[in-house]
């Protein structure tokens, strides 16, 4: 086989429709666009979100809220859940992940003040609520912001 003998597979190549080339072509005069109206004019094109006059999807949904794409997300742990650790333990985000108190591996941890802390713990986290910090110190423990 030589380079000049190569041919595409039958039916794989289709000739383009040449409109406006006389009545006998089948696509003469109006060139397949019909008579009059917006869709017959040059440059006409419907928007990609056009739904035939029906109210578009983006207008049917409520427009409330905004979530910044690069916001800092925190996994939260209530103070009551820290009672599972031994007295005097230093609780770190890695420990919380290993004990499945926090779901995501590389997330930041925020300690919330819901519940009671009955043990003296040193808690290391990325953030604390004021009530959580108060309760940890009241139990004789300490907090450390990473």
Secondary structure by P-SEA (a helix, b strand, c coil): ccccccccccccccccccccccccccccccccccccccccccccccccccccccccccccccbbbbbccccbbbbbbcccccccccccccccaaaaaaacccccccbbbbbbcccccccccccccccccaaaaaaaaaaccccccc
